[in-house]
Amino acid sequence: MNQQIKLSDRLSAIFDMVSFNNVVADIGSDHALLPIALVSSGKVTRAYAVEVNEGPYDMTVKNIAKYNVENYITPMLSDGISELEIDVNTITICGMGGNLIVDILDSNKDKLEHVSELILQPNNNEETVRIWLVNNGFDIDSEVIIFEDGVYYEVIKGVKRAIEGRYTKEQLYFGPILLANKGENFVNKWSKYRDYLKSVLSKIENKELSNYKMLSGLVNLIEKNL
């Protein structure tokens, strides 16, 4: 385990959120890059690299052998979390749509009994993911926006614990931690989206359409929170 693997900024952000000495299951493992980095660095004790398709699964197996981590990472051909072992206490699901992430978690909730943290990177519908987390006993512990290859990615960490109070709709939409900090990537992401919405609105002639009013309201919401 003397080889180190270089992660993208997005995967590095996910790496940073994983707690030390945990057992990780990486769902949709993208050739096992994240699990390999986690075990090679000594940050986690074991990992599972889960892939649903045989092609990526075969690459996962090859990469695990390439980096000599066969004793630390178990490759799994599975459609989600249905076959996870009870030693898993961290689950990472990254690079999928928010609705798909929620479907994966919803499909086998019994597998989450021993899981203490979920680190999720939805490509869209981040609000849906946050709502699922707080409705299922996972408080939002940390969040970050990564800008990579021209795309903004939100990484959200949920920790299983009691949630004090309730999140507002705006906090769930923008992210409570992201909204509180309003870093450069937050401002840039939402400014870009606001400008896109304004360009769409400029092409709608009938201002009384419900779609126009909905998009206009979203523009106002973004401007209020920038």
DRENPA-3360 file (N, C-alpha, C; in nm, 2 decimals, always signed):
BEGIN
1 = MNQQIKLS = +0.08/-0.12/+0.00/+0.00/+0.00/+0.00/+0.09/+0.12/+0.00 ~ +0.19/+0.12/-0.08/+0.28/+0.24/-0.08/+0.25/+0.34/-0.19 ~ +0.16/+0.30/-0.28/+0.13/+0.39/-0.39/+0.02/+0.48/-0.35 ~ +0.03/+0.61/-0.38/-0.07/+0.71/-0.35/-0.15/+0.74/-0.48 ~ -0.27/+0.76/-0.47/-0.36/+0.79/-0.59/-0.40/+0.94/-0.58 ~ -0.40/+1.00/-0.69/-0.44/+1.14/-0.70/-0.58/+1.16/-0.73 ~ -0.65/+1.23/-0.65/-0.80/+1.25/-0.66/-0.83/+1.38/-0.73 ~ -0.94/+1.39/-0.79/-0.99/+1.51/-0.84/-1.03/+1.60/-0.72;
9 = DRLSAIFD = -1.06/+1.73/-0.75/-1.10/+1.82/-0.64/-1.23/+1.77/-0.58 ~ -1.32/+1.72/-0.66/-1.45/+1.67/-0.61/-1.43/+1.55/-0.52 ~ -1.35/+1.45/-0.56/-1.33/+1.33/-0.48/-1.25/+1.37/-0.36 ~ -1.16/+1.47/-0.37/-1.08/+1.51/-0.25/-1.17/+1.57/-0.14 ~ -1.27/+1.64/-0.19/-1.37/+1.70/-0.09/-1.45/+1.59/-0.02 ~ -1.48/+1.49/-0.09/-1.55/+1.37/-0.03/-1.46/+1.30/+0.07 ~ -1.33/+1.28/+0.02/-1.23/+1.22/+0.11/-1.22/+1.29/+0.24 ~ -1.21/+1.42/+0.23/-1.19/+1.50/+0.36/-1.31/+1.49/+0.45;
17 = MVSFNNVV = -1.43/+1.46/+0.41/-1.54/+1.45/+0.49/-1.56/+1.31/+0.56 ~ -1.49/+1.21/+0.51/-1.49/+1.08/+0.57/-1.42/+1.07/+0.71 ~ -1.49/+1.02/+0.81/-1.43/+1.01/+0.94/-1.32/+0.91/+0.95 ~ -1.22/+0.93/+1.03/-1.11/+0.84/+1.05/-1.15/+0.71/+1.11 ~ -1.09/+0.60/+1.06/-1.10/+0.47/+1.12/-1.24/+0.41/+1.10 ~ -1.31/+0.46/+1.00/-1.44/+0.40/+0.97/-1.43/+0.30/+0.86 ~ -1.54/+0.22/+0.84/-1.55/+0.13/+0.73/-1.64/+0.19/+0.63 ~ -1.59/+0.21/+0.50/-1.66/+0.29/+0.40/-1.72/+0.20/+0.29;
25 = ADIGSDHA = -1.84/+0.23/+0.25/-1.90/+0.17/+0.13/-1.92/+0.28/+0.03 ~ -1.85/+0.27/-0.09/-1.86/+0.37/-0.19/-1.95/+0.31/-0.30 ~ -2.06/+0.37/-0.32/-2.16/+0.32/-0.41/-2.15/+0.40/-0.55 ~ -2.13/+0.32/-0.65/-2.10/+0.38/-0.78/-1.96/+0.43/-0.78 ~ -1.87/+0.33/-0.76/-1.73/+0.37/-0.71/-1.64/+0.43/-0.81 ~ -1.67/+0.44/-0.94/-1.59/+0.50/-1.03/-1.44/+0.45/-1.03 ~ -1.43/+0.32/-1.05/-1.30/+0.25/-1.06/-1.23/+0.25/-0.92 ~ -1.31/+0.27/-0.82/-1.25/+0.25/-0.68/-1.15/+0.36/-0.64;
33 = LLPIALVS = -1.15/+0.47/-0.71/-1.05/+0.57/-0.68/-1.05/+0.62/-0.54 ~ -1.18/+0.65/-0.49/-1.19/+0.70/-0.36/-1.16/+0.60/-0.25 ~ -1.21/+0.48/-0.26/-1.17/+0.38/-0.16/-1.02/+0.35/-0.15 ~ -0.96/+0.35/-0.27/-0.81/+0.32/-0.28/-0.74/+0.43/-0.20 ~ -0.78/+0.56/-0.23/-0.71/+0.67/-0.16/-0.74/+0.66/-0.01 ~ -0.85/+0.63/+0.03/-0.89/+0.62/+0.17/-0.81/+0.52/+0.25 ~ -0.80/+0.40/+0.19/-0.72/+0.29/+0.26/-0.57/+0.31/+0.25 ~ -0.53/+0.36/+0.13/-0.38/+0.38/+0.11/-0.33/+0.49/+0.21;
41 = SGKVTRAY = -0.41/+0.58/+0.24/-0.36/+0.69/+0.33/-0.37/+0.65/+0.48 ~ -0.44/+0.54/+0.50/-0.46/+0.49/+0.64/-0.58/+0.56/+0.71 ~ -0.66/+0.64/+0.63/-0.77/+0.71/+0.69/-0.88/+0.62/+0.74 ~ -0.91/+0.51/+0.66/-1.01/+0.42/+0.70/-0.95/+0.28/+0.71 ~ -1.02/+0.19/+0.78/-0.96/+0.06/+0.80/-1.00/-0.04/+0.69 ~ -1.12/-0.03/+0.64/-1.17/-0.11/+0.53/-1.26/-0.03/+0.44 ~ -1.28/-0.09/+0.32/-1.38/-0.03/+0.23/-1.44/-0.13/+0.13 ~ -1.56/-0.09/+0.09/-1.63/-0.17/-0.02/-1.64/-0.08/-0.14;
49 = AVEVNEGP = -1.61/-0.13/-0.25/-1.63/-0.06/-0.38/-1.74/-0.12/-0.46 ~ -1.85/-0.05/-0.47/-1.98/-0.11/-0.52/-2.01/-0.05/-0.66 ~ -2.02/-0.14/-0.76/-2.06/-0.10/-0.89/-2.17/-0.19/-0.94 ~ -2.26/-0.13/-1.02/-2.38/-0.20/-1.07/-2.35/-0.26/-1.21 ~ -2.26/-0.21/-1.28/-2.23/-0.26/-1.42/-2.10/-0.33/-1.42 ~ -2.10/-0.44/-1.51/-1.98/-0.52/-1.51/-1.85/-0.45/-1.56 ~ -1.87/-0.36/-1.66/-1.75/-0.29/-1.71/-1.68/-0.21/-1.60 ~ -1.74/-0.12/-1.53/-1.68/-0.05/-1.42/-1.64/-0.14/-1.31;
57 = YDMTVKNI = -1.71/-0.25/-1.28/-1.67/-0.34/-1.18/-1.54/-0.41/-1.21 ~ -1.52/-0.45/-1.34/-1.40/-0.51/-1.38/-1.28/-0.41/-1.36 ~ -1.30/-0.28/-1.40/-1.20/-0.18/-1.38/-1.17/-0.16/-1.23 ~ -1.27/-0.17/-1.15/-1.26/-0.16/-1.00/-1.16/-0.27/-0.95 ~ -1.19/-0.39/-0.99/-1.11/-0.51/-0.95/-0.96/-0.49/-1.00 ~ -0.94/-0.44/-1.12/-0.81/-0.42/-1.17/-0.73/-0.31/-1.09 ~ -0.80/-0.20/-1.06/-0.74/-0.10/-0.98/-0.70/-0.14/-0.84 ~ -0.79/-0.22/-0.78/-0.76/-0.26/-0.64/-0.63/-0.35/-0.65;
65 = AKYNVENY = -0.62/-0.43/-0.75/-0.50/-0.51/-0.76/-0.38/-0.43/-0.79 ~ -0.40/-0.33/-0.88/-0.29/-0.24/-0.92/-0.22/-0.17/-0.80 ~ -0.31/-0.13/-0.71/-0.26/-0.05/-0.59/-0.24/-0.14/-0.47 ~ -0.24/-0.27/-0.49/-0.21/-0.37/-0.38/-0.29/-0.35/-0.26 ~ -0.42/-0.33/-0.27/-0.51/-0.31/-0.16/-0.62/-0.42/-0.15 ~ -0.59/-0.53/-0.20/-0.69/-0.64/-0.20/-0.73/-0.68/-0.06 ~ -0.64/-0.67/+0.03/-0.68/-0.71/+0.17/-0.76/-0.60/+0.24 ~ -0.78/-0.49/+0.18/-0.85/-0.38/+0.25/-0.98/-0.33/+0.18;
73 = ITPMLSDG = -0.99/-0.37/+0.05/-1.11/-0.32/-0.03/-1.17/-0.45/-0.09 ~ -1.30/-0.46/-0.07/-1.38/-0.56/-0.13/-1.47/-0.51/-0.24 ~ -1.44/-0.55/-0.37/-1.53/-0.51/-0.48/-1.66/-0.58/-0.47 ~ -1.77/-0.51/-0.51/-1.90/-0.57/-0.50/-1.98/-0.53/-0.63 ~ -2.04/-0.63/-0.69/-2.13/-0.61/-0.81/-2.27/-0.61/-0.75 ~ -2.32/-0.49/-0.74/-2.45/-0.47/-0.67/-2.52/-0.35/-0.72 ~ -2.65/-0.34/-0.70/-2.73/-0.23/-0.75/-2.75/-0.12/-0.65 ~ -2.68/-0.12/-0.54/-2.69/-0.02/-0.44/-2.63/-0.06/-0.31;
81 = ISELEIDV = -2.71/-0.05/-0.20/-2.67/-0.09/-0.07/-2.73/-0.22/-0.02 ~ -2.80/-0.29/-0.10/-2.88/-0.41/-0.06/-2.79/-0.52/+0.00 ~ -2.66/-0.53/-0.04/-2.58/-0.64/+0.00/-2.47/-0.59/+0.10 ~ -2.48/-0.47/+0.15/-2.37/-0.43/+0.24/-2.36/-0.51/+0.37 ~ -2.24/-0.52/+0.42/-2.22/-0.58/+0.55/-2.24/-0.49/+0.66 ~ -2.26/-0.55/+0.78/-2.30/-0.46/+0.90/-2.19/-0.38/+0.95 ~ -2.06/-0.41/+0.91/-1.95/-0.33/+0.96/-1.94/-0.19/+0.89 ~ -2.02/-0.17/+0.79/-2.01/-0.04/+0.72/-2.07/+0.07/+0.81;
89 = NTITICGM = -2.00/+0.18/+0.84/-2.06/+0.29/+0.91/-2.05/+0.42/+0.83 ~ -1.99/+0.42/+0.72/-1.99/+0.54/+0.63/-2.03/+0.49/+0.49 ~ -2.12/+0.56/+0.43/-2.16/+0.54/+0.29/-2.14/+0.66/+0.21 ~ -2.07/+0.65/+0.10/-2.05/+0.76/+0.00/-2.13/+0.73/-0.13 ~ -2.20/+0.82/-0.18/-2.27/+0.80/-0.31/-2.25/+0.93/-0.38 ~ -2.18/+0.93/-0.49/-2.14/+1.05/-0.56/-2.16/+1.04/-0.71 ~ -2.18/+1.15/-0.77/-2.19/+1.16/-0.92/-2.32/+1.10/-0.98 ~ -2.43/+1.10/-0.90/-2.56/+1.06/-0.95/-2.66/+1.17/-0.93;
97 = GGNLIVDI = -2.77/+1.15/-0.99/-2.88/+1.25/-0.97/-2.93/+1.24/-0.83 ~ -2.98/+1.35/-0.77/-3.03/+1.34/-0.63/-3.15/+1.25/-0.61 ~ -3.24/+1.24/-0.71/-3.35/+1.14/-0.70/-3.30/+1.00/-0.69 ~ -3.20/+0.97/-0.77/-3.15/+0.83/-0.77/-3.08/+0.80/-0.64 ~ -3.00/+0.89/-0.59/-2.94/+0.87/-0.46/-3.05/+0.84/-0.35 ~ -3.15/+0.92/-0.35/-3.26/+0.90/-0.25/-3.33/+0.76/-0.27 ~ -3.35/+0.72/-0.40/-3.40/+0.59/-0.43/-3.31/+0.48/-0.37 ~ -3.18/+0.49/-0.39/-3.09/+0.39/-0.34/-3.10/+0.38/-0.19;
105 = LDSNKDKL = -3.10/+0.49/-0.12/-3.11/+0.49/+0.02/-3.25/+0.44/+0.07 ~ -3.35/+0.48/+0.00/-3.49/+0.44/+0.04/-3.51/+0.29/+0.02 ~ -3.44/+0.23/-0.08/-3.48/+0.09/-0.12/-3.44/-0.01/-0.01 ~ -3.34/+0.02/+0.07/-3.29/-0.07/+0.17/-3.25/+0.00/+0.30 ~ -3.35/+0.06/+0.36/-3.32/+0.14/+0.48/-3.27/+0.06/+0.60 ~ -3.30/-0.07/+0.60/-3.25/-0.16/+0.71/-3.10/-0.16/+0.70 ~ -3.04/-0.14/+0.59/-2.89/-0.14/+0.58/-2.83/-0.02/+0.64 ~ -2.91/+0.08/+0.68/-2.85/+0.20/+0.74/-2.85/+0.20/+0.89;
113 = EHVSELIL = -2.89/+0.09/+0.95/-2.90/+0.08/+1.09/-2.77/+0.11/+1.16 ~ -2.66/+0.06/+1.11/-2.53/+0.08/+1.17/-2.45/+0.19/+1.10 ~ -2.51/+0.26/+1.01/-2.44/+0.37/+0.94/-2.45/+0.50/+1.02 ~ -2.34/+0.56/+1.04/-2.33/+0.69/+1.12/-2.32/+0.81/+1.04 ~ -2.28/+0.79/+0.91/-2.26/+0.91/+0.82/-2.28/+0.88/+0.68 ~ -2.35/+0.97/+0.61/-2.37/+0.96/+0.46/-2.30/+1.08/+0.40 ~ -2.22/+1.05/+0.30/-2.15/+1.16/+0.23/-2.20/+1.15/+0.08 ~ -2.28/+1.25/+0.04/-2.35/+1.25/-0.08/-2.31/+1.36/-0.18;
121 = QPNNNEET = -2.30/+1.33/-0.30/-2.27/+1.44/-0.40/-2.37/+1.42/-0.52 ~ -2.48/+1.48/-0.50/-2.58/+1.47/-0.61/-2.54/+1.57/-0.72 ~ -2.57/+1.53/-0.85/-2.55/+1.61/-0.96/-2.66/+1.71/-0.98 ~ -2.77/+1.69/-0.92/-2.89/+1.78/-0.92/-2.98/+1.75/-0.81 ~ -3.09/+1.82/-0.79/-3.19/+1.80/-0.69/-3.12/+1.79/-0.55 ~ -3.03/+1.88/-0.52/-2.97/+1.87/-0.39/-3.07/+1.89/-0.27 ~ -3.17/+1.97/-0.30/-3.27/+2.00/-0.20/-3.34/+1.86/-0.16 ~ -3.37/+1.78/-0.26/-3.43/+1.65/-0.23/-3.35/+1.57/-0.14;
129 = VRIWLVNN = -3.22/+1.57/-0.16/-3.12/+1.49/-0.08/-3.13/+1.54/+0.06 ~ -3.12/+1.67/+0.08/-3.12/+1.73/+0.22/-3.25/+1.70/+0.29 ~ -3.36/+1.71/+0.22/-3.49/+1.67/+0.28/-3.49/+1.53/+0.33 ~ -3.44/+1.44/+0.24/-3.43/+1.30/+0.28/-3.35/+1.28/+0.40 ~ -3.23/+1.34/+0.41/-3.14/+1.33/+0.52/-3.21/+1.37/+0.65 ~ -3.27/+1.48/+0.66/-3.33/+1.53/+0.78/-3.46/+1.45/+0.82 ~ -3.53/+1.40/+0.72/-3.64/+1.32/+0.75/-3.61/+1.18/+0.79 ~ -3.48/+1.14/+0.78/-3.44/+1.00/+0.81/-3.33/+1.00/+0.92;
137 = GFDIDSEV = -3.33/+1.11/+1.00/-3.24/+1.11/+1.12/-3.10/+1.15/+1.10 ~ -3.07/+1.21/+0.98/-2.93/+1.25/+0.95/-2.92/+1.40/+0.95 ~ -2.85/+1.46/+1.05/-2.84/+1.61/+1.04/-2.73/+1.65/+0.94 ~ -2.74/+1.77/+0.89/-2.64/+1.81/+0.79/-2.52/+1.87/+0.86 ~ -2.41/+1.80/+0.85/-2.29/+1.82/+0.93/-2.20/+1.92/+0.86 ~ -2.18/+1.90/+0.73/-2.09/+1.98/+0.66/-2.13/+1.98/+0.51 ~ -2.10/+2.09/+0.44/-2.13/+2.10/+0.30/-2.02/+2.18/+0.23 ~ -2.00/+2.16/+0.10/-1.90/+2.24/+0.03/-1.94/+2.23/-0.12;
145 = IIFEDGVY = -1.91/+2.34/-0.19/-1.93/+2.35/-0.34/-1.79/+2.35/-0.40 ~ -1.78/+2.25/-0.50/-1.66/+2.24/-0.57/-1.68/+2.28/-0.72 ~ -1.59/+2.36/-0.77/-1.60/+2.39/-0.91/-1.49/+2.32/-0.99 ~ -1.54/+2.23/-1.08/-1.44/+2.14/-1.15/-1.49/+2.12/-1.29 ~ -1.40/+2.14/-1.38/-1.43/+2.12/-1.53/-1.55/+2.19/-1.57 ~ -1.57/+2.32/-1.52/-1.68/+2.40/-1.56/-1.81/+2.37/-1.49 ~ -1.81/+2.28/-1.39/-1.94/+2.24/-1.33/-1.92/+2.26/-1.18 ~ -2.03/+2.31/-1.12/-2.04/+2.32/-0.97/-2.10/+2.19/-0.91;
153 = YEVIKGVK = -2.03/+2.14/-0.81/-2.08/+2.02/-0.74/-2.09/+2.05/-0.59 ~ -2.21/+2.01/-0.54/-2.23/+2.02/-0.40/-2.21/+1.89/-0.33 ~ -2.13/+1.89/-0.22/-2.10/+1.77/-0.14/-2.16/+1.79/-0.01 ~ -2.25/+1.70/+0.04/-2.33/+1.71/+0.16/-2.30/+1.59/+0.25 ~ -2.27/+1.62/+0.37/-2.24/+1.51/+0.47/-2.35/+1.52/+0.58 ~ -2.42/+1.40/+0.59/-2.52/+1.39/+0.69/-2.47/+1.29/+0.80 ~ -2.49/+1.33/+0.93/-2.45/+1.25/+1.04/-2.57/+1.21/+1.12 ~ -2.58/+1.09/+1.16/-2.69/+1.04/+1.23/-2.69/+1.09/+1.38;
161 = RAIEGRYT = -2.78/+1.18/+1.40/-2.79/+1.24/+1.54/-2.92/+1.32/+1.54 ~ -2.96/+1.36/+1.66/-3.08/+1.44/+1.68/-3.06/+1.57/+1.62 ~ -3.17/+1.62/+1.55/-3.17/+1.75/+1.48/-3.24/+1.85/+1.57 ~ -3.17/+1.95/+1.61/-3.23/+2.06/+1.69/-3.30/+2.16/+1.60 ~ -3.43/+2.18/+1.63/-3.50/+2.28/+1.55/-3.54/+2.22/+1.42 ~ -3.57/+2.31/+1.33/-3.61/+2.27/+1.19/-3.54/+2.36/+1.09 ~ -3.51/+2.30/+0.98/-3.45/+2.38/+0.87/-3.56/+2.45/+0.80 ~ -3.53/+2.57/+0.75/-3.62/+2.65/+0.67/-3.61/+2.59/+0.53;
169 = KEQLYFGP = -3.71/+2.63/+0.45/-3.71/+2.59/+0.31/-3.59/+2.64/+0.23 ~ -3.55/+2.77/+0.27/-3.44/+2.82/+0.20/-3.31/+2.75/+0.24 ~ -3.30/+2.71/+0.37/-3.18/+2.63/+0.41/-3.17/+2.50/+0.34 ~ -3.29/+2.43/+0.32/-3.29/+2.31/+0.25/-3.26/+2.32/+0.10 ~ -3.30/+2.44/+0.04/-3.27/+2.46/-0.10/-3.13/+2.49/-0.13 ~ -3.07/+2.59/-0.05/-2.94/+2.63/-0.08/-2.83/+2.56/+0.01 ~ -2.88/+2.49/+0.11/-2.78/+2.43/+0.20/-2.76/+2.51/+0.32 ~ -2.79/+2.47/+0.45/-2.78/+2.55/+0.56/-2.64/+2.61/+0.59;
177 = ILLANKGE = -2.54/+2.52/+0.57/-2.40/+2.56/+0.59/-2.35/+2.65/+0.48 ~ -2.38/+2.61/+0.36/-2.34/+2.69/+0.24/-2.41/+2.83/+0.25 ~ -2.53/+2.83/+0.29/-2.60/+2.96/+0.30/-2.54/+3.05/+0.41 ~ -2.50/+2.99/+0.52/-2.44/+3.07/+0.63/-2.31/+3.13/+0.59 ~ -2.23/+3.05/+0.51/-2.10/+3.10/+0.47/-2.09/+3.18/+0.35 ~ -2.17/+3.14/+0.25/-2.17/+3.22/+0.12/-2.03/+3.24/+0.06 ~ -1.96/+3.13/+0.04/-1.83/+3.14/-0.02/-1.83/+3.18/-0.17 ~ -1.72/+3.19/-0.22/-1.70/+3.24/-0.36/-1.78/+3.14/-0.46;
185 = NFVNKWSK = -1.76/+3.01/-0.44/-1.83/+2.92/-0.53/-1.98/+2.93/-0.52 ~ -2.03/+2.95/-0.39/-2.17/+2.97/-0.37/-2.23/+3.09/-0.45 ~ -2.16/+3.20/-0.44/-2.20/+3.32/-0.51/-2.20/+3.30/-0.66 ~ -2.09/+3.24/-0.71/-2.07/+3.22/-0.85/-2.17/+3.12/-0.91 ~ -2.20/+3.02/-0.83/-2.30/+2.92/-0.88/-2.44/+2.98/-0.90 ~ -2.48/+3.04/-0.79/-2.62/+3.09/-0.79/-2.63/+3.22/-0.88 ~ -2.53/+3.30/-0.89/-2.53/+3.41/-0.98/-2.55/+3.36/-1.13 ~ -2.47/+3.26/-1.16/-2.48/+3.20/-1.30/-2.62/+3.14/-1.32;
193 = YRDYLKSV = -2.67/+3.08/-1.23/-2.81/+3.02/-1.24/-2.91/+3.13/-1.25 ~ -2.90/+3.23/-1.17/-2.99/+3.34/-1.18/-2.99/+3.41/-1.32 ~ -2.87/+3.43/-1.37/-2.86/+3.49/-1.50/-2.92/+3.40/-1.61 ~ -2.90/+3.27/-1.60/-2.97/+3.17/-1.69/-3.12/+3.19/-1.68 ~ -3.17/+3.19/-1.56/-3.32/+3.20/-1.55/-3.37/+3.33/-1.61 ~ -3.29/+3.44/-1.59/-3.33/+3.57/-1.65/-3.34/+3.56/-1.80 ~ -3.24/+3.49/-1.86/-3.24/+3.48/-2.00/-3.36/+3.40/-2.05 ~ -3.40/+3.30/-1.97/-3.52/+3.22/-2.01/-3.65/+3.31/-2.00;
201 = LSKIENKE = -3.65/+3.39/-1.89/-3.77/+3.47/-1.87/-3.78/+3.58/-1.98 ~ -3.67/+3.63/-2.03/-3.67/+3.73/-2.13/-3.74/+3.68/-2.26 ~ -3.74/+3.55/-2.28/-3.80/+3.49/-2.40/-3.95/+3.45/-2.38 ~ -4.00/+3.47/-2.26/-4.14/+3.44/-2.24/-4.22/+3.57/-2.25 ~ -4.31/+3.57/-2.35/-4.39/+3.70/-2.38/-4.50/+3.71/-2.28 ~ -4.57/+3.61/-2.25/-4.69/+3.62/-2.16/-4.64/+3.61/-2.01 ~ -4.64/+3.73/-1.95/-4.60/+3.73/-1.81/-4.70/+3.67/-1.71 ~ -4.81/+3.63/-1.76/-4.91/+3.58/-1.67/-4.91/+3.43/-1.66;
209 = LSNYKMLS = -4.82/+3.36/-1.74/-4.81/+3.22/-1.73/-4.76/+3.18/-1.60 ~ -4.81/+3.06/-1.55/-4.76/+3.01/-1.42/-4.61/+2.98/-1.42 ~ -4.56/+2.94/-1.53/-4.42/+2.90/-1.55/-4.34/+3.03/-1.53 ~ -4.38/+3.14/-1.59/-4.31/+3.27/-1.58/-4.31/+3.31/-1.43 ~ -4.42/+3.30/-1.36/-4.43/+3.35/-1.23/-4.34/+3.26/-1.14 ~ -4.33/+3.13/-1.16/-4.25/+3.04/-1.08/-4.10/+3.07/-1.10 ~ -4.06/+3.09/-1.23/-3.92/+3.12/-1.25/-3.88/+3.26/-1.20 ~ -3.97/+3.35/-1.21/-3.95/+3.49/-1.16/-3.93/+3.48/-1.01;
217 = GLVNLIEK = -4.02/+3.40/-0.94/-4.01/+3.39/-0.80/-3.87/+3.32/-0.76 ~ -3.82/+3.23/-0.84/-3.70/+3.17/-0.81/-3.58/+3.27/-0.82 ~ -3.59/+3.35/-0.93/-3.49/+3.46/-0.94/-3.48/+3.55/-0.82 ~ -3.60/+3.58/-0.77/-3.61/+3.67/-0.65/-3.55/+3.60/-0.53 ~ -3.58/+3.47/-0.52/-3.53/+3.40/-0.41/-3.37/+3.39/-0.41 ~ -3.32/+3.37/-0.53/-3.17/+3.36/-0.54/-3.11/+3.50/-0.51 ~ -3.17/+3.61/-0.57/-3.11/+3.74/-0.54/-3.12/+3.78/-0.39 ~ -3.23/+3.73/-0.33/-3.24/+3.76/-0.18/-3.13/+3.69/-0.10;
225 = NL = -3.08/+3.58/-0.15/-2.99/+3.50/-0.07/-2.84/+3.51/-0.12 ~ -2.82/+3.59/-0.22/-2.68/+3.60/-0.26/-2.60/+3.70/-0.17;
% end
